[in-house]
């Protein structure tokens, strides 16, 4: 009878140990995914900044072009 109780206790401890390891694996995976998402967010933020700068340059070029067009139309 004692050996059955000891086996059951050992199995319970083993189960709890595996459960803790699984929880650790899951947490590590989530941490890694979070890290990757932060890196991706930073890259997207940098890209957004570049696009905003390009847009600003394009707007300035458009205004200059419109000014030149108005001057040419007045001259004609």
TAGI-V562501 format. One record per residue. RES is the residue in one letter. PSI is psi as a letter, one per 30 degrees, with the letter a starting at -180 (none if undefined). OMEGA is omega in whole degrees, 0 to 359 (NA if undefined). Layout:
BEGIN
res,psi,omega
RES,PSI,OMEGA
RES,PSI,OMEGA
END
This chain:
BEGIN
res,psi,omega
X,e,181
X,e,181
X,e,178
X,e,180
X,e,179
X,e,178
X,e,179
X,e,177
X,e,179
X,e,178
X,e,179
X,e,178
X,e,179
X,e,178
X,e,180
X,e,178
X,e,179
X,e,178
X,e,178
X,e,178
X,e,178
X,e,180
X,e,178
X,e,180
X,e,181
X,e,181
X,e,179
X,e,179
X,e,179
X,e,179
X,e,179
X,e,179
X,e,179
X,e,178
X,e,179
X,e,180
X,e,177
X,e,178
X,e,179
X,e,178
X,e,178
X,e,179
X,e,179
X,e,178
X,e,177
X,e,180
X,e,178
X,e,178
X,e,178
X,e,180
X,e,178
X,e,177
X,e,177
X,e,179
X,e,179
X,e,178
X,e,180
X,e,178
X,e,179
X,e,178
X,e,179
X,e,179
X,e,178
X,e,179
X,e,178
X,e,177
X,e,179
X,e,180
X,e,180
X,e,180
X,e,179
X,e,180
X,e,178
X,e,181
X,f,183
X,none,NA
END
